[in-house]
């Protein structure tokens, strides 16, 4: 594309000038969208090797590559490509450290004869379970079939893998169904539960099942399996489930279950209103740890901050860990001594914490200012691996000798070295007081070379969720592009409005039932404070966001005319149709006080659509054509309303994309490119 090439030439020219002045060259659009995203980190059992999953744009193939990398610390440390298909994800070490299992939707090298019909050739490849030797060799599939593998777990003896697929149908049943229904979608009736199967790993020695070939089915499951985990003594399988449709609805019995191994009965452990995630066994086989973001696991649905619980396998009430911590308790790993190493958000920082038991102290470990995530702990060593980033340090993987050595960790990757060589913006937290006296916080990201300057043009970039927060981290994608907007000359203001995490459960839940009006006040009062402090130029204010950030943007342009330009994506302008189409129906009704017929006044009062006559802000809109998280019809509805009123507007619809623009990297790049152009055109920035 001409635009891409011209940006590259401009970036080269600017880089030459910056180099002559002894400065780092500025960040360009091409630099930004060539960033590598680290999706997963898994440290080996002995702590001397780490497998890493990355995602990066493949501009020629119009897709994102997903690759696996292996780091070994012998001989000074070496990082090598473990796989090269670009289709590989979800790596997991075998407990003996000899193998790495992963999922891949790569085209098979020699598909079974029964799967090579013309119909099958037209189908997209589906994820199967692969295994690769950790010391070198080719990956080989251990499953095959027409149903994708979406969860798996090793046995502690490293001989077998349990895995879950949708319940497969016999060929005769599948053909009869197709003959009766053709291409018609039976919305609920066609949904089916899962089947958990087992497969022995060829090449594993001294194994009970080594003489069995192929996979064999064991347990049918009424719902969809989210995660699997085998107890250290190999006596039980923990099963975390969600609804068959993957929609958050309350008509299915999902939660945590336990199955006796090798082929014993399955019994429910706890029934939950949300999904238990990141399940891990305690080292003594007595408890299962899990993350939960819907309140108390055995209580009614809520939307507070994320928490960590443990539950005894014999039954009983789940125990909440870090119960006195005010922030959001997010990712965690079970360490070699049986404690929990946790990444937890408090305000704008995500730091490492440690807890030995549910009643013990939740202790912050020494760490760099910034964001720790993707924690992974070795089972036979105190070593830990993790991803770290801050505003001026792009994300890389680090290896530490233990939870107390996080500040002495060494980087083992340089995926984003190019970004680190650019002149990245500086930032800092900013605090103000809301009209009801509540303290509110956000981040200010300054244009390079203008840290703490005054009277700047402002772009208010609103995070989604709302159970999320902005802070001291580096992210480079179509959703979080503050660094690029700041490089373009904007002071980026990222408000952590009420509904955000990291500030206590009461703060997170304070938007009920005022899901846009209350956070909208917080944001506008933050803008007022910036103007009063002389930081923001009141004549050069713009606003934007995606998902819940789109909700807020759509609402704010009906409440004030002070914004010169707006860029919004996947944001609702009303809540009835969105409730009916959303795959997280629970949270819509929860935040608004009930179903549409139970809380009609709230649905209407919090809908931007009914106040469109007030809008004067030129507004750029984007959406995915297949989005059901926020119904794509909301984007069309907003565009129609603004067009009917003669307000400058533009709508971009990205084909085949859902709520996340994860199919084609060009879509995200074009989105941000056009949003920057819109802000520059209408925002008044000189």
C-alpha positions in Angstrom: 0.0 0.0 0.0 1.2 3.5 -0.8 0.5 4.8 2.6 2.6 2.1 4.3 5.6 2.8 2.1 5.4 6.6 2.5 5.3 6.2 6.3 8.4 4.0 6.1 10.3 6.6 4.1 9.1 9.4 6.4 10.2 7.3 9.4 13.7 6.8 7.8 14.1 10.5 7.2 13.1 11.4 10.7 15.4 8.7 12.0 18.4 10.2 10.1 17.6 13.7 11.5 17.2 12.3 15.1 20.4 10.3 14.8 22.3 13.5 13.7 20.9 15.3 16.8 21.9 12.4 19.1 18.3 11.4 19.8 16.4 8.2 19.3 14.3 8.2 16.1 10.5 8.6 16.6 8.1 5.7 16.6 6.4 5.1 13.3 3.2 3.4 12.3 5.2 0.6 10.8 7.3 0.2 13.9 4.3 0.1 16.1 2.4 -2.6 14.2 5.5 -4.8 13.8 5.6 -5.2 17.6 5.7 -8.8 18.9 3.0 -9.7 21.4 4.0 -12.4 24.0 1.0 -14.6 24.6 2.4 -17.3 26.9 5.4 -18.1 29.0 6.1 -21.6 30.5 9.3 -22.3 32.4 10.6 -25.9 32.3 10.3 -28.2 35.4 14.0 -27.7 36.3 14.0 -24.0 35.7 16.7 -24.0 33.0 14.5 -23.7 29.9 11.5 -21.5 28.9 9.0 -22.0 26.1 7.4 -18.8 24.8 4.4 -18.2 22.5 4.5 -15.0 20.4 2.1 -13.4 17.9 3.2 -11.0 15.1 1.8 -9.7 11.9 2.3 -11.5 8.7 1.6 -8.7 6.2 1.9 -10.9 3.1 -0.4 -13.7 4.3 -2.9 -11.2 5.8 -2.9 -13.0 9.2 -1.2 -13.1 12.5 1.6 -15.7 13.0 1.6 -17.6 16.3 5.1 -19.1 17.0 6.8 -21.0 19.7 10.3 -20.3 21.0 12.7 -22.2 23.3 15.2 -20.6 25.6 18.0 -22.6 27.4 20.3 -21.0 29.8 23.3 -23.2 29.3 26.4 -21.6 27.5 25.3 -18.1 28.2 21.7 -18.6 27.1 20.2 -19.2 23.7 16.8 -18.5 22.2 15.8 -20.6 19.2 12.6 -21.0 17.1 10.9 -24.2 18.4 8.3 -24.2 15.6 8.0 -22.3 12.4 4.5 -23.1 11.0 3.0 -19.8 12.3 0.0 -21.8 13.6 1.2 -22.9 17.0 -0.1 -21.9 20.5 -0.7 -22.9 24.1 2.6 -24.7 24.9 2.9 -26.9 28.0 5.9 -28.8 29.3 5.7 -32.5 30.2 6.5 -33.0 33.9 9.8 -34.8 33.1 10.9 -31.9 30.8 11.4 -34.1 27.8 8.4 -33.0 25.7 6.4 -29.8 24.9 2.8 -30.3 23.9 0.9 -27.5 22.1 -2.1 -26.8 19.9 -1.8 -26.1 16.2 -4.1 -25.5 13.3 -1.3 -26.0 10.8 -2.2 -28.0 7.6 -1.4 -31.7 8.2 1.5 -33.0 6.1 -0.4 -36.1 5.2 -4.1 -36.0 6.1 -6.0 -39.2 6.5 -7.6 -40.4 3.3 -11.1 -40.0 4.7 -10.4 -36.3 5.3 -9.3 -35.3 1.8 -12.6 -34.8 0.1 -13.2 -31.6 -1.9 -15.5 -30.4 0.9 -12.7 -30.9 3.5 -10.2 -29.1 1.4 -12.3 -26.0 1.5 -12.6 -26.1 5.3 -10.3 -24.1 7.6 -7.8 -26.3 9.4 -8.8 -27.0 13.0 -6.5 -27.1 16.1 -5.1 -30.5 17.0 -2.7 -31.5 19.8 1.0 -31.8 18.9 4.1 -32.9 20.8 7.7 -31.9 20.1 10.9 -33.2 21.8 12.4 -30.5 24.0 15.9 -31.4 23.0 15.3 -31.1 19.2 13.3 -32.9 16.6 10.1 -32.6 14.6 6.7 -32.0 16.0 4.1 -34.7 15.5 0.3 -34.8 16.0 -1.1 -37.0 18.6 -4.8 -36.3 17.7 -6.8 -36.0 14.5 -10.4 -35.6 13.6 -13.0 -33.0 12.6 -13.4 -31.5 16.1 -10.8 -29.1 17.4 -8.9 -29.7 20.7 -9.5 -26.7 23.0 -8.1 -28.0 26.4 -5.4 -30.5 27.4 -3.2 -31.6 30.3 -0.2 -33.8 30.9 -0.2 -36.7 33.3 2.6 -36.4 35.9 4.4 -39.4 34.6 4.6 -37.7 31.2 3.1 -40.7 29.4 -0.3 -39.4 28.5 -2.3 -36.4 27.6 -6.0 -35.8 28.5 -7.8 -33.5 26.0 -11.2 -32.1 25.3 -13.1 -31.7 22.0 -16.7 -31.1 21.2 -18.5 -34.4 21.2 -17.8 -35.9 17.8 -20.6 -37.4 15.7 -20.4 -40.6 13.7 -20.1 -40.1 10.0 -23.7 -41.4 9.5 -25.2 -38.9 12.0 -23.3 -36.0 10.6 -24.4 -36.8 7.0 -28.0 -37.2 8.1 -27.9 -33.9 10.0 -26.4 -32.1 7.0 -29.0 -33.6 4.7 -31.9 -32.4 6.9 -30.6 -28.9 7.8 -28.2 -28.0 4.9 -26.6 -24.8 5.9 -29.3 -23.7 8.4 -28.0 -22.8 11.9 -30.1 -24.2 14.7 -29.0 -21.6 17.2 -29.3 -23.5 20.4 -30.4 -27.0 19.3 -27.2 -27.6 17.4 -25.0 -27.0 20.4 -23.4 -30.0 22.0 -21.2 -30.8 25.0 -17.7 -32.1 25.1 -15.8 -35.3 25.2 -12.7 -35.8 27.3 -10.3 -38.4 25.7 -6.8 -39.7 26.4 -3.8 -40.3 24.2 -0.5 -42.0 24.9 2.7 -40.2 23.7 4.6 -42.3 21.2 8.2 -42.5 22.4 7.5 -42.3 26.1 9.1 -45.2 27.9 8.0 -47.3 30.9 4.4 -46.2 30.5 1.3 -48.3 31.3 -0.5 -47.2 28.1 2.4 -47.2 25.7 1.0 -50.1 23.7 -2.2 -48.2 22.9 -2.3 -46.3 19.6 -4.6 -43.4 18.8 -6.9 -41.6 21.3 -9.7 -43.2 23.2 -12.8 -41.5 24.6 -13.4 -41.6 28.4 -15.9 -39.0 29.7 -18.8 -37.3 28.0 -19.4 -33.8 29.5 -22.7 -31.9 29.1 -21.0 -28.5 28.7 -17.8 -27.2 27.3 -14.5 -27.9 29.0 -12.5 -24.7 29.7 -9.4 -26.2 31.3 -8.0 -29.6 32.5 -5.4 -30.3 35.2 -4.1 -33.6 36.6 -3.2 -34.0 40.3 0.5 -34.5 41.2 -0.3 -38.0 42.4 -2.1 -38.8 39.1 -5.2 -39.9 40.9 -7.7 -37.2 39.8 -8.4 -34.9 36.9 -9.8 -31.4 37.6 -12.2 -30.1 35.0 -13.2 -26.4 34.6 -16.3 -25.9 32.4 -18.2 -23.2 30.8 -21.4 -23.1 28.7 -21.6 -25.1 25.5 -22.1 -21.9 23.5 -19.3 -20.0 25.3 -22.0 -17.4 26.1 -22.3 -16.5 29.7 -25.8 -17.7 30.5 -27.3 -19.4 33.5 -29.1 -22.4 32.1 -26.2 -24.9 32.2 -24.4 -26.6 35.2 -20.8 -25.4 34.8 -18.1 -24.9 37.4 -15.4 -27.3 38.7 -15.6 -31.1 38.6 -13.3 -34.0 39.6 -12.8 -37.2 37.8 -11.1 -40.3 39.3 -8.3 -41.6 37.1 -7.7 -43.4 34.9 -11.4 -43.8 33.9 -13.4 -43.3 37.1 -16.6 -41.3 37.6 -16.9 -37.5 37.4 -18.4 -35.7 40.4 -19.2 -31.9 40.6 -17.0 -30.0 43.1 -18.5 -26.5 42.9 -21.2 -25.0 40.7 -20.4 -21.4 39.7 -22.2 -18.5 37.9 -19.0 -17.8 36.0 -16.0 -19.8 34.8 -13.1 -20.8 37.0 -9.9 -20.2 35.1 -6.1 -20.8 35.5 -6.7 -24.0 37.5 -3.7 -25.5 39.3 -3.4 -28.3 41.9 -1.6 -27.8 45.2 1.5 -29.8 45.6 -0.1 -31.9 48.3 -3.0 -32.9 46.0 -5.6 -31.6 48.5 -6.7 -28.3 46.9 -7.3 -26.7 43.5 -6.4 -23.1 42.9 -8.3 -20.9 40.4 -8.9 -17.3 39.3 -12.4 -16.0 39.4 -13.8 -12.6 38.3 -17.5 -13.0 39.2 -17.6 -12.5 42.9 -17.9 -15.5 45.2 -17.7 -18.8 43.3 -20.7 -20.3 45.1 -22.6 -17.1 45.3 -24.7 -15.0 42.8 -23.1 -13.4 39.8 -21.1 -10.2 40.5 -18.6 -8.1 38.5 -16.0 -7.0 41.1 -12.2 -7.3 40.7 -10.5 -10.6 39.8 -9.7 -12.9 42.8 -7.9 -16.1 43.5 -9.6 -19.0 45.4 -8.7 -22.5 46.5 -11.1 -25.3 47.2 -10.5 -28.7 48.9 -11.1 -31.6 46.6 -13.1 -33.3 49.3 -15.6 -30.4 49.1 -16.3 -27.4 51.2 -16.4 -23.6 50.8 -13.8 -22.0 48.5 -11.2 -19.9 50.4 -10.3 -16.5 49.0 -6.6 -15.6 48.9 -5.3 -12.1 49.3 -8.7 -11.3 50.9 -7.5 -8.0 52.4 -5.8 -6.7 49.2 -7.6 -3.7 47.8 -6.6 -4.2 44.2 -7.2 -6.8 41.5 -5.5 -10.1 42.0 -4.8 -11.4 38.5 -2.4 -14.0 37.2 -0.6 -16.5 39.5 1.7 -19.4 39.6 2.3 -22.2 42.2 5.9 -22.2 43.2 8.1 -25.1 44.1 7.5 -24.6 47.8 3.7 -24.6 47.4 3.1 -20.9 47.7 1.5 -18.5 45.2 3.4 -16.0 43.2 0.8 -13.4 42.0 0.7 -10.5 39.7 -1.7 -8.0 41.2 -2.8 -4.5 40.2 -3.0 -1.6 42.7 -3.7 1.7 40.9 -1.5 2.1 37.8 1.1 -0.6 38.8 1.0 -4.4 38.4 3.5 -5.9 40.8 4.6 -9.3 42.1 3.2 -10.5 45.4 3.6 -13.7 47.4 1.4 -15.7 49.8 2.2 -19.0 51.5 -1.4 -19.9 52.6 -4.9 -18.4 52.4 -4.5 -16.9 55.9 -1.0 -15.7 55.5 0.3 -12.2 54.6 0.0 -11.1 51.0 3.5 -9.6 50.6 4.8 -7.4 47.8 8.1 -8.6 46.3 10.7 -6.0 45.2 10.1 -5.2 41.6 10.6 -2.5 38.9 7.9 0.1 38.4 5.7 -1.2 35.7 3.7 -4.3 34.8 4.5 -8.0 35.6 2.4 -10.6 33.8 2.5 -14.2 32.5 4.1 -15.5 35.6 5.5 -19.1 35.5 7.2 -21.0 38.3 9.4 -24.1 38.0 8.3 -27.2 39.9 11.7 -28.5 40.8 13.5 -25.1 41.3 12.7 -21.7 42.8 13.2 -20.1 39.4 10.4 -18.0 37.8 9.9 -16.6 34.3 7.6 -13.6 33.5 6.9 -10.8 31.1 7.7 -7.2 32.1 6.9 -3.9 30.5 6.6 -0.2 31.4 5.9 2.9 29.3 9.5 3.1 28.1 10.3 -0.6 28.2 8.5 -2.7 25.6 7.5 -6.2 26.7 10.2 -8.9 27.0 10.5 -12.2 28.8 12.7 -12.3 32.0 14.2 -15.1 34.1 14.7 -14.8 37.8 16.3 -17.1 40.3 13.3 -16.9 42.6 10.3 -14.7 43.7 12.7 -12.6 45.8 14.9 -11.9 42.8 12.5 -10.2 40.4 14.5 -7.0 40.3 17.7 -9.0 39.4 16.0 -10.9 36.6 17.7 -11.1 33.2 15.9 -10.6 29.9 16.0 -13.7 27.8 14.3 -12.2 24.7 14.7 -9.2 22.5 11.6 -9.5 20.4 10.8 -5.8 20.7 14.4 -4.4 20.4 13.4 -2.1 17.6 10.7 -0.4 19.7 13.2 0.0 22.6 15.5 1.9 20.1 12.7 4.4 19.4 12.0 7.6 21.2 9.1 6.4 23.4 6.8 8.8 25.3 7.1 9.3 29.0 4.1 9.3 31.3 2.9 9.5 34.9 -0.2 9.0 37.0 -2.6 11.9 37.3 -5.2 12.3 40.1 -8.3 14.3 40.5 -11.4 14.5 42.8 -14.9 13.6 41.5 -18.0 15.7 42.3 -19.0 13.3 45.1 -15.5 13.5 46.7 -14.2 10.2 45.3 -10.5 10.1 44.3 -10.0 9.1 40.7 -6.8 8.4 38.8 -5.5 8.0 35.3 -2.4 8.1 33.2 -0.9 11.0 31.2 1.3 10.0 28.2 3.2 13.0 26.9 4.5 13.6 23.4 8.3 12.7 23.2 10.4 15.6 24.4 7.4 17.4 26.1 7.2 15.6 29.4 5.2 17.7 31.9 4.7 20.5 29.3 1.6 22.7 29.6 -1.3 23.7 27.3 -1.1 20.6 25.2 -3.7 19.2 22.7 -5.4 16.2 24.5 -6.6 12.9 23.3 -8.8 11.1 26.0 -8.3 7.4 25.3 -10.8 5.3 27.3 -10.1 1.7 28.1 -12.7 -1.0 27.7 -13.9 -3.6 30.1 -15.0 -1.8 32.2 -13.1 -4.3 34.4 -9.7 -3.1 33.2 -7.3 -0.2 33.9 -4.6 1.7 32.2 -1.2 2.1 33.8 2.5 1.8 33.6 2.9 -0.7 30.8 3.7 -0.9 27.1 1.3 -2.2 24.6 1.3 -1.8 20.8 -1.8 -2.8 19.0 -5.0 -1.5 17.5 -6.7 -1.4 20.9 -4.0 0.4 23.0 -2.2 2.9 20.8 -1.4 5.6 23.3 2.4 5.6 22.4 1.6 6.2 18.8 -0.9 9.0 19.5 1.6 10.7 21.8 4.2 10.5 19.1 1.8 12.2 16.8 1.7 15.1 19.2 -1.2 14.4 21.5 -1.1 14.4 25.3 -2.9 11.1 25.9 -5.1 11.0 28.9 -6.1 7.5 30.0 -8.8 7.8 32.8 -9.4 4.9 35.2 -13.0 5.8 35.7 -15.3 4.1 38.2 -15.8 0.6 37.0 -12.0 0.2 36.6 -10.0 -2.4 38.6 -7.1 -1.7 41.0 -9.0 0.6 43.3 -11.2 -1.7 45.4 -14.4 -3.6 44.7 -16.6 -0.7 45.7 -14.9 1.5 43.1 -15.4 -1.3 40.4 -19.1 -1.7 41.3 -19.9 2.0 41.6 -21.3 2.2 38.1 -24.4 0.1 38.9 -26.9 1.0 37.4 -25.3 4.1 35.9 -23.1 2.3 33.5 -22.1 5.3 31.3 -23.4 8.4 33.2 -21.3 7.8 36.4 -18.0 7.0 34.7 -18.8 9.7 32.1 -18.8 12.3 35.0 -15.5 10.9 36.2 -13.9 11.4 32.8 -15.2 14.9 32.2 -14.2 16.0 35.7 -10.7 14.6 34.9 -10.6 16.8 31.7 -11.8 19.8 33.8 -8.9 19.2 36.2 -6.4 19.0 33.3 -7.7 22.3 31.9 -7.7 24.0 35.4 -4.1 22.8 36.0 -3.0 24.4 32.7 -2.0 21.0 31.3 -4.7 20.7 28.6 -5.6 23.2 25.9 -9.4 23.5 26.2 -9.7 24.3 22.5 -7.9 21.1 21.4 -9.7 18.2 23.1 -10.5 14.9 21.5 -11.8 11.6 22.7 -12.0 7.9 21.7 -12.1 4.3 22.8 -13.1 0.8 21.8 -15.6 -1.7 23.3 -16.6 -0.2 26.6 -14.4 2.7 25.7 -16.6 3.0 22.7 -19.7 3.0 24.9 -18.2 5.9 26.9 -17.2 7.8 23.8 -20.7 7.6 22.3 -22.1 8.8 25.6 -19.7 11.6 26.1 -20.3 13.3 22.7 -24.0 13.5 23.8 -23.1 15.2 27.1 -20.6 17.9 25.9 -19.6 19.7 22.7 -16.1 20.4 24.0 -14.5 17.5 22.1 -13.4 18.6 18.6 -13.2 15.0 17.3 -14.1 11.5 18.4 -13.0 8.0 17.3 -15.1 5.2 18.5 -15.3 1.4 17.9 -17.6 -1.5 18.9 -19.5 0.7 21.3 -23.2 0.5 22.0 -25.6 3.4 21.7 -28.5 1.5 23.3 -28.7 -1.6 25.5 -31.7 -3.6 24.5 -30.5 -5.0 21.2 -27.0 -5.3 22.6 -28.3 -7.3 25.5 -30.0 -9.7 23.1 -27.0 -10.3 21.0 -24.1 -10.0 23.5 -22.3 -13.3 24.4 -21.8 -11.9 28.0 -25.5 -11.3 28.7 -24.9 -11.6 32.4 -23.0 -8.4 32.7 -25.4 -6.3 30.8 -28.3 -7.3 33.0 -26.2 -7.1 36.1 -24.9 -3.6 35.5 -28.4 -2.2 34.4 -30.4 -3.9 37.2 -32.2 -6.7 35.3 -33.4 -7.7 31.9 -34.8 -5.0 29.6 -38.4 -5.6 30.7 -37.3 -5.5 34.3 -35.3 -2.3 34.2 -36.6 -0.4 31.2 -35.9 3.1 32.7 -32.2 2.2 33.3 -31.8 0.8 29.7 -33.2 4.1 28.3 -31.6 6.5 30.7 -28.1 5.1 29.9 -28.6 5.0 26.1 -26.7 7.6 24.0 -29.2 7.1 21.2 -31.9 9.1 22.9 -29.7 12.1 23.1 -28.2 12.2 19.6 -29.8 15.6 19.0 -27.1 17.2 21.2 -24.1 15.9 19.2 -21.9 18.2 17.2 -18.6 16.2 17.4 -17.2 14.8 14.1 -17.1 11.1 14.8 -15.1 8.2 13.2 -16.6 4.7 13.8 -15.2 1.2 13.3 -16.5 -2.3 13.9 -16.0 -6.0 13.1 -18.6 -7.5 10.7 -19.0 -10.6 12.9 -18.9 -8.9 16.3 -21.4 -10.2 18.8 -19.8 -9.0 22.0 -21.0 -5.6 21.0 -23.5 -6.1 18.2 -22.1 -4.6 15.0 -25.6 -3.1 14.4 -24.7 -0.5 17.1 -22.0 0.9 14.8 -24.5 1.2 11.9 -27.0 2.7 14.3 -24.6 5.4 15.4 -23.5 6.2 11.9 -27.1 6.5 10.7 -28.0 8.9 13.5 -25.0 11.1 12.9 -25.4 11.1 9.2 -29.1 12.0 9.5 -28.1 15.0 11.6 -25.4 16.1 9.2 -22.5 15.5 11.6 -19.3 14.6 9.8 -18.9 10.8 10.3 -17.1 7.8 8.8 -17.7 4.1 9.3 -15.2 1.3 8.7 -16.4 -2.3 8.8 -13.7 -5.0 9.0 -14.8 -8.2 7.2 -14.8 -11.5 9.1 -13.6 -9.8 12.3 -15.3 -10.3 15.7 -15.0 -8.1 18.7 -11.2 -8.4 18.7 -9.6 -7.5 15.4 -7.6 -10.7 15.4 -8.0 -12.1 11.9 -6.0 -9.7 9.6 -3.3 -7.3 10.9 -4.1 -4.8 8.1 -7.4 -4.1 9.8 -5.9 -2.9 13.0 -3.3 -0.9 11.2 -5.8 0.8 8.9 -8.0 1.5 11.9 -5.4 3.4 13.8 -4.0 5.1 10.7 -7.5 6.5 9.9 -8.2 7.4 13.5 -5.0 9.4 13.7 -5.9 11.2 10.5 -9.4 11.9 11.8 -8.0 13.4 15.1 -5.5 15.6 13.1 -8.2 16.7 10.7 -10.9 17.8 13.2 -9.0 18.0 16.5 -7.3 21.3 16.1 -3.8 20.1 16.7 -1.3 22.3 14.9 
